[in-house]
Amino acid sequence: MNRSKNKQQVYPLGSESKEPRSDEESSFKTYAEELKRKKRIKLAIYIAGFAVFQTIVILVFALLVMRVKTQEIRLGNNVKFHNVTIGGNSTSPSFDINFTTQLRVKNTNFGPYKYDSTIATFMYKDVSVGQVTIPKGKAGLRLTKKVGITVNVNSKDLPSSANLAGDLDSGLLMLNSHAKLSGKVELMFIMKKKKKILKMSKHFGLVYANF
C-alpha cells in the first residue's frame, strides 16, 4: 500500500518594507540632540569659567603672597640717654653721648625673614659720629622684630664747625642714621631652597634735646 507523502512547499519570506519614521520620533531625536548640544556648551562654559577663576587666583597669589617685598627697618621713638657730655667752646665744641634705643625690622612677607649681622652708622652733617653692630636675627611671618641697641656717638671725628656750637647751645642736635640689611625670605615655609636675597637701606632721623 503506497502511502503518498504530502509535501508542503515553503516559500521564502520577502523582506519587510521599512516604514518611514513618524514625525514624533524625528522630533524626539532632534530634541535629544539639541539637549546634548546645550549640555556640551554649558560644560564648556563651566570649564572656561573655572580656568579663568584659577588663573585669577594664581595671579593674586603670585602678586600678593609669593612676591618678596622690601623690609622696613626703623629706630624706635623711645630713646634713653645715659652718659651725656657736652664740652669745648664756641670754636671747638664737642659732645659724647651714650643712649639706648630699639631697632625694629618689619617683615611684610608671607614667610619668615632671616637677616645677617650688619652695622648701623650714625652721622652728623654727613660725617660718621658713631656705629653699632646689629646682630643677625629673624623676623617672623608678617611680624616686626624688635632689637635693643646701645649706641655711643661723639664729635672726635668732626671738623671744626660753628653749626655744631649753635646746635649744642640750643639743646637740640639732629643726627641721621643709616643701616643696610641682607637676608633671606622663606615664602610660605615651602620654598626653602629658593630663598631671595634682600638688600635694604634706610635713613632715620634722630633728635636729641635738652642735654
Residue frames relative to the residue before (quaternion, step in Angstrom):
aa qw qx qy qz dx dy dz
M 1.0000 0.0000 0.0000 0.0000 0.00 0.00 0.00
N 0.2577 -0.7867 0.5485 0.1177 3.47 -0.53 1.18
R 0.1723 -0.7685 0.6102 0.0856 3.38 -0.87 1.05
S 0.2989 -0.7592 0.5533 0.1676 3.53 -0.77 1.02
K 0.3225 -0.7490 0.5545 0.1662 3.48 -0.87 0.97
N 0.3227 -0.7380 0.5646 0.1803 3.49 -0.86 1.04
K 0.1400 -0.7931 0.5909 0.0468 3.51 -0.54 1.14
Q 0.2197 -0.7625 0.5975 0.1154 3.48 -0.93 1.02
Q 0.3100 -0.7582 0.5491 0.1661 3.50 -0.69 1.07
V 0.2357 -0.7705 0.5832 0.1036 3.57 -0.85 1.11
Y 0.1856 -0.7832 0.5873 0.0846 3.48 -0.75 1.08
P 0.4736 -0.6679 0.4837 0.3092 3.67 -0.84 0.88
L 0.4536 -0.6828 0.5080 0.2647 3.46 -1.09 0.91
G 0.4067 -0.7076 0.5215 0.2490 3.52 -0.89 0.79
S 0.5941 -0.5751 0.4272 0.3659 3.58 -1.14 0.59
E 0.4397 -0.7019 0.4993 0.2543 3.48 -0.95 1.03
S 0.4436 -0.6901 0.5045 0.2693 3.51 -0.91 0.79
K 0.4027 -0.7176 0.5231 0.2219 3.58 -0.91 0.98
E 0.2971 -0.7570 0.5557 0.1731 3.44 -0.76 1.06
P 0.5240 -0.6341 0.4520 0.3450 3.64 -0.92 0.70
R 0.5576 -0.6095 0.4506 0.3384 3.55 -1.14 0.79
S 0.5160 -0.6480 0.4703 0.3044 3.45 -1.09 0.73
D 0.6448 -0.5142 0.3933 0.4063 3.59 -1.25 0.30
E 0.6157 0.5596 -0.3525 0.4284 3.59 1.08 -0.65
E 0.6610 0.4921 -0.3099 0.4742 3.59 0.96 -0.85
S 0.6449 0.5255 -0.3141 0.4575 3.59 0.98 -0.81
S 0.6573 0.5057 -0.3076 0.4665 3.56 0.99 -0.83
F 0.6384 0.5289 -0.3226 0.4567 3.57 1.03 -0.82
K 0.6508 0.5081 -0.3160 0.4675 3.57 0.97 -0.84
T 0.6467 0.5177 -0.3154 0.4630 3.59 0.95 -0.84
Y 0.6531 0.5152 -0.3081 0.4616 3.58 1.01 -0.86
A 0.6529 0.5160 -0.3133 0.4575 3.58 0.99 -0.88
E 0.6581 0.5005 -0.3100 0.4693 3.58 0.96 -0.84
E 0.6470 0.5128 -0.3167 0.4671 3.58 1.00 -0.79
L 0.6374 0.5252 -0.3217 0.4630 3.56 1.03 -0.80
K 0.6490 0.5055 -0.3155 0.4730 3.60 0.97 -0.83
R 0.6431 0.5294 -0.3223 0.4498 3.57 1.01 -0.84
K 0.6578 0.5030 -0.3062 0.4696 3.59 0.99 -0.83
K 0.6343 0.5239 -0.3287 0.4638 3.57 1.05 -0.76
R 0.6473 0.5119 -0.3226 0.4636 3.57 0.99 -0.79
I 0.6449 0.5118 -0.3144 0.4726 3.58 1.00 -0.85
K 0.6572 0.5064 -0.3107 0.4638 3.60 0.93 -0.89
L 0.6460 0.5171 -0.3162 0.4640 3.57 1.01 -0.83
A 0.6457 0.5161 -0.3146 0.4666 3.57 1.01 -0.84
I 0.6339 0.5220 -0.3251 0.4690 3.59 1.05 -0.77
Y 0.6452 0.5183 -0.3162 0.4638 3.60 0.97 -0.85
I 0.6623 0.5051 -0.3041 0.4623 3.57 0.93 -0.90
A 0.6632 0.4981 -0.3040 0.4686 3.57 0.95 -0.88
G 0.6524 0.5123 -0.3121 0.4632 3.58 0.98 -0.84
F 0.6496 0.5068 -0.3157 0.4707 3.59 0.99 -0.81
A 0.6390 0.5235 -0.3251 0.4603 3.58 1.03 -0.80
V 0.6454 0.5046 -0.3169 0.4779 3.60 0.99 -0.82
F 0.6447 0.5215 -0.3173 0.4602 3.59 0.97 -0.87
Q 0.6563 0.5085 -0.3063 0.4658 3.57 0.94 -0.88
T 0.6366 0.5281 -0.3260 0.4578 3.57 1.00 -0.81
I 0.6525 0.5090 -0.3105 0.4677 3.58 0.97 -0.88
V 0.6486 0.5179 -0.3175 0.4585 3.58 0.95 -0.87
I 0.6590 0.5060 -0.3059 0.4649 3.58 0.95 -0.88
L 0.6535 0.5101 -0.3154 0.4618 3.59 0.96 -0.84
V 0.6577 0.4944 -0.3116 0.4753 3.58 0.92 -0.89
F 0.6486 0.5192 -0.3132 0.4600 3.57 0.96 -0.85
A 0.6808 0.4909 -0.2885 0.4608 3.57 0.97 -0.88
L 0.7135 0.4639 -0.2609 0.4556 3.58 0.97 -0.86
L 0.7823 0.3546 -0.1809 0.4791 3.57 0.91 -0.85
V 0.7701 0.3699 -0.1912 0.4833 3.56 0.94 -0.82
M 0.7862 0.3595 -0.1796 0.4694 3.57 0.71 -1.08
R 0.5561 0.5981 -0.4098 0.4062 3.60 1.20 -0.16
V 0.3596 -0.7327 0.5424 0.1992 3.56 -0.89 1.01
K 0.1794 -0.8006 0.5679 0.0665 3.55 -0.73 1.12
T 0.5676 -0.5938 0.4540 0.3451 3.53 -1.23 0.55
Q 0.4239 -0.7104 0.5042 0.2480 3.54 -0.93 0.90
E 0.3185 -0.7176 0.5860 0.2007 3.54 -1.28 0.46
I 0.0459 -0.7856 0.6170 0.0040 3.55 -0.90 0.97
R 0.0538 0.8125 -0.5719 0.0990 3.56 -0.72 1.10
L 0.4120 -0.6516 0.5672 0.2897 3.50 -1.34 0.32
G 0.5028 -0.6690 0.4599 0.2967 3.54 -1.00 0.82
N 0.5875 -0.5987 0.4229 0.3428 3.55 -1.26 0.39
N 0.6487 0.5179 -0.3205 0.4564 3.57 1.16 -0.48
V 0.0427 0.7813 -0.6167 0.0860 3.56 -0.52 1.25
K 0.1110 -0.7998 0.5890 0.0319 3.55 -0.73 1.09
F 0.2540 -0.7888 0.5464 0.1211 3.56 -0.60 1.20
H 0.2136 -0.7625 0.6006 0.1106 3.53 -1.14 0.77
N 0.8128 -0.0035 0.0340 0.5815 3.59 -0.01 -1.23
V 0.0201 0.7901 -0.6098 0.0588 3.56 -0.64 1.13
T 0.0224 0.8036 -0.5908 0.0682 3.56 -0.57 1.20
I 0.0335 -0.7738 0.6323 -0.0160 3.54 -0.73 1.12
G 0.0945 0.8266 -0.5443 0.1076 3.58 -0.62 1.09
G 0.5938 0.5825 -0.4311 0.3496 3.51 -1.33 -0.32
N 0.4140 -0.6679 0.5500 0.2829 3.50 -1.32 -0.38
S 0.7721 -0.3649 0.2384 0.4624 3.55 -1.28 -0.17
T 0.7084 0.4332 -0.2633 0.4912 3.60 1.13 -0.57
S 0.7957 0.1401 -0.0713 0.5849 3.58 1.16 -0.49
P 0.0284 0.8302 -0.5548 0.0460 3.60 0.47 1.16
S 0.0412 -0.7979 0.6013 0.0134 3.57 -1.20 0.47
F 0.0339 -0.7765 0.6275 0.0467 3.53 -1.31 0.36
D 0.0399 -0.7539 0.6556 0.0161 3.55 -1.26 0.56
I 0.0487 0.8344 -0.5355 0.1209 3.57 -0.31 1.30
N 0.1071 -0.7505 0.6485 0.0681 3.53 -1.07 0.84
F 0.1233 0.7916 -0.5905 0.0968 3.58 -0.89 0.90
T 0.2787 -0.7225 0.6028 0.1921 3.54 -1.29 0.36
T 0.0460 0.7794 -0.6229 0.0481 3.54 -1.13 0.69
Q 0.4596 -0.6791 0.5060 0.2676 3.54 -1.28 -0.06
L 0.2388 -0.7469 0.6083 0.1226 3.52 -0.97 0.97
R 0.1233 -0.8094 0.5730 0.0353 3.57 -0.86 0.96
V 0.1232 -0.7699 0.6249 0.0399 3.54 -0.77 1.12
K 0.1356 -0.8171 0.5588 0.0415 3.58 -0.37 1.24
N 0.1494 -0.7930 0.5889 0.0449 3.56 -0.68 1.18
T 0.1291 -0.8231 0.5520 0.0344 3.59 -0.49 1.20
N 0.5255 0.6482 -0.4015 0.3776 3.60 1.26 0.17
F 0.4902 -0.6335 0.5136 0.3075 3.55 -1.33 0.38
G 0.6976 0.3403 -0.2800 0.5650 3.52 0.75 1.14
P 0.5924 -0.5912 0.4022 0.3713 3.61 -1.12 0.55
Y 0.2514 -0.7540 0.5932 0.1282 3.54 -1.19 0.72
K 0.1155 -0.7874 0.6047 0.0334 3.56 -0.62 1.18
Y 0.0580 -0.8176 0.5728 -0.0036 3.56 -0.67 1.09
D 0.4810 -0.6763 0.4942 0.2591 3.52 -1.23 0.65
S 0.6418 -0.5035 0.4085 0.4094 3.53 -1.33 0.27
T 0.0161 0.8034 -0.5934 0.0469 3.58 -1.02 0.78
I 0.4474 -0.6717 0.5266 0.2673 3.56 -1.36 0.07
A 0.1832 -0.7431 0.6329 0.1164 3.56 -1.01 0.87
T 0.1770 -0.7993 0.5715 0.0563 3.55 -0.84 1.04
F 0.1995 -0.7670 0.6023 0.0961 3.57 -0.98 0.93
M 0.0880 -0.8290 0.5519 -0.0182 3.54 -0.81 1.05
Y 0.1354 -0.7250 0.6661 0.1108 3.47 -1.35 0.50
K 0.8278 -0.0500 -0.0240 0.5583 3.58 -0.64 1.15
D 0.6806 -0.5233 0.2635 0.4399 3.57 0.97 0.97
V 0.5965 0.5097 -0.3809 0.4891 3.57 1.20 0.45
S 0.4745 -0.6920 0.4671 0.2789 3.57 -0.84 0.98
V 0.0736 -0.8012 0.5935 0.0190 3.56 -0.87 1.00
G 0.8152 -0.0487 0.0131 0.5770 3.60 1.25 0.03
Q 0.1325 -0.7781 0.6105 0.0660 3.52 -1.27 0.51
V 0.0586 -0.7771 0.6254 0.0406 3.54 -1.24 0.49
T 0.4084 -0.7095 0.5237 0.2358 3.56 -1.08 0.77
I 0.2120 -0.7441 0.6226 0.1174 3.54 -0.94 0.97
P 0.3337 -0.7697 0.5009 0.2128 3.63 -0.44 1.10
K 0.5921 -0.5644 0.4291 0.3832 3.54 -1.20 0.49
G 0.0539 0.8114 -0.5771 0.0757 3.54 -1.11 0.65
K 0.3647 -0.7125 0.5593 0.2157 3.52 -1.33 -0.25
A 0.1674 -0.7580 0.6247 0.0844 3.54 -0.90 1.01
G 0.4297 -0.7403 0.4598 0.2366 3.56 -0.68 1.10
L 0.7437 -0.4010 0.3075 0.4376 3.52 -1.39 0.16
R 0.8481 -0.1278 0.0312 0.5132 3.56 -0.64 1.24
L 0.5226 0.5933 -0.4283 0.4376 3.53 0.99 0.96
T 0.3888 -0.6941 0.5535 0.2463 3.55 -1.32 0.24
K 0.2709 -0.7552 0.5820 0.1325 3.54 -0.80 1.10
K 0.1519 -0.7965 0.5823 0.0597 3.58 -0.76 1.06
V 0.0383 -0.8040 0.5921 -0.0390 3.55 -0.76 1.12
G 0.3047 -0.7536 0.5555 0.1753 3.56 -0.76 1.01
I 0.0371 -0.8037 0.5938 -0.0096 3.60 -0.90 0.90
T 0.2417 -0.7315 0.6194 0.1511 3.55 -1.26 0.60
V 0.1053 -0.8290 0.5490 -0.0184 3.56 -0.67 1.15
N 0.1090 -0.7457 0.6514 0.0875 3.53 -1.21 0.68
V 0.0074 -0.7738 0.6332 -0.0171 3.55 -0.85 1.02
N 0.0533 0.7911 -0.6060 0.0640 3.54 -1.06 0.84
S 0.5144 -0.6884 0.4501 0.2427 3.53 -1.30 0.45
K 0.3331 0.7894 -0.4780 0.1935 3.60 1.20 0.22
D 0.7355 0.3955 -0.2366 0.4966 3.62 1.09 -0.58
L 0.5179 0.6471 -0.4182 0.3717 3.58 1.25 0.09
P 0.4303 -0.6611 0.5366 0.2996 3.58 -1.05 0.67
S 0.6519 -0.4961 0.3780 0.4313 3.58 -1.22 0.34
S 0.0944 0.8013 -0.5798 0.1138 3.52 -0.82 1.00
A 0.4072 -0.7077 0.5269 0.2362 3.53 -0.85 1.01
N 0.5755 0.5961 -0.3794 0.4117 3.60 1.17 -0.53
L 0.6301 0.5340 -0.3380 0.4513 3.58 1.01 -0.78
A 0.6399 0.5225 -0.3308 0.4561 3.58 0.94 -0.84
G 0.6605 0.5062 -0.3089 0.4606 3.59 0.95 -0.83
D 0.6498 0.5128 -0.3183 0.4620 3.58 1.00 -0.82
L 0.6706 0.4940 -0.3041 0.4623 3.58 0.94 -0.87
D 0.6417 0.5234 -0.3275 0.4550 3.60 1.00 -0.75
S 0.6919 0.4726 -0.2861 0.4649 3.58 1.03 -0.73
G 0.4550 -0.6942 0.4465 0.3341 3.57 1.25 -0.26
L 0.6656 0.4597 -0.2907 0.5110 3.56 1.26 0.31
L 0.0165 0.7970 -0.6007 0.0599 3.57 -0.71 1.10
M 0.1915 -0.7937 0.5717 0.0813 3.54 -0.66 1.13
L 0.0476 -0.7866 0.6156 -0.0048 3.54 -0.78 1.10
N 0.2173 -0.7476 0.6135 0.1323 3.52 -1.29 0.43
S 0.1252 -0.8068 0.5737 0.0656 3.58 -0.97 0.76
H 0.1476 -0.7856 0.5998 0.0354 3.52 -1.17 0.69
A 0.0629 0.7860 -0.6118 0.0623 3.57 -0.95 0.91
K 0.1371 -0.7777 0.6106 0.0602 3.54 -1.20 0.60
L 0.1315 -0.8119 0.5676 0.0358 3.56 -0.70 1.11
S 0.0993 -0.7482 0.6520 0.0723 3.54 -1.15 0.74
G 0.1899 0.8063 -0.5394 0.1511 3.57 -0.77 0.96
K 0.4021 -0.6924 0.5494 0.2389 3.52 -1.36 -0.19
V 0.2322 -0.7579 0.5972 0.1227 3.54 -1.14 0.75
E 0.1961 -0.7464 0.6248 0.1181 3.56 -0.98 0.93
L 0.2327 -0.8191 0.5121 0.1128 3.57 -0.19 1.28
M 0.8683 -0.0489 -0.0136 0.4935 3.54 -0.85 1.13
F 0.5412 -0.6660 0.3692 0.3568 3.57 1.23 0.51
I 0.6532 0.5183 -0.3243 0.4467 3.61 1.18 0.21
M 0.7066 0.4173 -0.2586 0.5095 3.59 1.17 -0.45
K 0.0983 0.8445 -0.5174 0.0971 3.53 0.84 1.00
K 0.6839 0.4780 -0.2863 0.4711 3.58 1.12 -0.51
K 0.7222 0.3653 -0.2224 0.5435 3.54 1.28 -0.28
K 0.1181 0.8237 -0.5381 0.1342 3.51 0.61 1.18
K 0.3518 -0.7354 0.5473 0.1895 3.51 -1.10 0.75
I 0.3265 -0.7181 0.5808 0.2009 3.55 -1.09 0.78
L 0.1053 -0.8046 0.5838 0.0258 3.55 -0.76 1.07
K 0.0592 -0.7593 0.6465 0.0447 3.52 -1.09 0.77
M 0.0071 0.8197 -0.5670 0.0807 3.51 -0.70 1.09
S 0.0388 -0.7713 0.6347 0.0282 3.55 -1.03 0.80
K 0.0044 0.8014 -0.5941 0.0692 3.52 -0.96 0.90
H 0.2712 -0.7547 0.5755 0.1606 3.54 -1.07 0.76
F 0.1556 -0.7867 0.5949 0.0547 3.54 -1.05 0.82
G 0.2838 -0.7480 0.5731 0.1775 3.51 -1.07 0.70
L 0.0665 -0.7889 0.6107 0.0146 3.57 -0.84 1.02
V 0.1050 -0.7848 0.6090 0.0467 3.54 -0.94 0.87
Y 0.0928 -0.7820 0.6158 0.0277 3.58 -0.83 1.03
A 0.0040 -0.8238 0.5653 -0.0431 3.56 -0.71 1.03
N 0.8470 0.2109 -0.1514 0.4638 3.53 -1.36 0.43
F 0.0609 0.8127 -0.5718 0.0940 3.56 0.61 1.15
